[in-house]
């Protein structure tokens, strides 16, 4: 994987153009229906993909900044901002400022019904939501029959020592750049896959789903059955390519989904132009 960055600036603004190229040797050549993450017809936002991290971390609120810094370092996003879901509920107008939301909780926290309701409104209006860890949603988003969730988080969770196991869809863009993942506390839901979810990859020791994809109303859904903070936040959390899983899930979630078996050729590229104003 490499990034080619071209930048030019003036006294009033900086313009940053990024060509992001991911090399994925297991992706079949000759596919034409997809441009790596997205169906060929997908048009990504001209200003780049903006991401909000919506976390309920309790006393460990600083964990969110570990995830933020790692996603920022990928260079794949125009913005990666944070919101503490325990202190308040984000408004719909706040969420609409982002193309995708990565939501998770930690340490016994549960998102209340107001958060679940506004996330459902956001998704219904075209926003993307990637659920991670064993997040227990309330409200409309947490109602299984509504179809937003791909793993039954109400079954509880466990945090054994674990690592990346079977990859059932090695050609999937959700696995681009993912070669290893391990944690001595690999917290994940013990619940079953629901709402027609398709398992892309599993944990090794117990076969629990790690990455699950699906669709709702023709749009992609992704659930990551892992805790987003890394070993830099807590030594027992993940090491390896966890940030690649999060990056892939967020980018995949804002696209029109690829038809299975038609992922892009081994080198896929996506141009993202980011314009940032600054005071002269």
Phi, psi and omega in degrees: 000136174214163179235134172250122186243127175241131182225146172218150184220160173226184181289345185248341181201160174244136179241123183240121177249129184237125171259112183258119181240124179250128175263125183224094190297340182272359180279132184293139176281158173089359179287141183235350186278346185228150167252076180062267182288331196236156167301148187302335182280351184290136173244112179284157181302134182300329181273004181094169183271124179258132187238139172246129173267114182251104189232146172243094188252357180060226182290350180258041185299336181290345178302326185297331182286335172296314179295317180301312184294325180288319177292322176299321183292342177291336183074009185271352188232146178286330179204144172227103183249169184235155177212128178275107185283351176276331183279330180194172178258129179293144176282160177298322180295325176295312180298324182294348175283001184229151178276332183210150177238131170256118187242135175203170177221169182214149161062044175088001179285147177227130178285134185281175186295330179297319179294316179298323180292316183287328175295321177295318176299317180298313180296316180299331180273004176114355178283159179251141179231123173255116178269135181230162179061213184253039185302123178260103178277147169250182177068200186298320182294330182272357178280112188307318184296342179283345170090005183282336187255147182246350176228137179281096183285346182289349181286350181102179183216164176217157183231061180283167169293132186202173181207172178300129180252225184294133174255107187279337178232075184296340179274353185293138174297343176293344181250011181298127178074013182253107179246334182210152175198130178208155179201142175279345167233087181265078182295129180204157179288143175268004185284164181280159172288136184229172174054038175073018180298149180243125181283124179267321179210157183236162166285151188283314193286330187232358178072010177295147177296139176255314179235126180231133177245159177191186176221154173218123182055037176079005180247151187283145172236147175221134170239131175253117183270065182204157176273124186297322181299147185260184178293347174288336176270323178210129191299337183272355181276186194294148165235159181108225191253036179298323180292329176294321176298316180293316177302311182299315182297318181293316180292318178299322186289340180266004183258162162288130190293145174288149172286135182306134179089000182237036178291164189291168178292173192302333176242109178253144181230147177221123176272130177233121178256127181241123178250122180240122176283152174212158181286137181282000000 
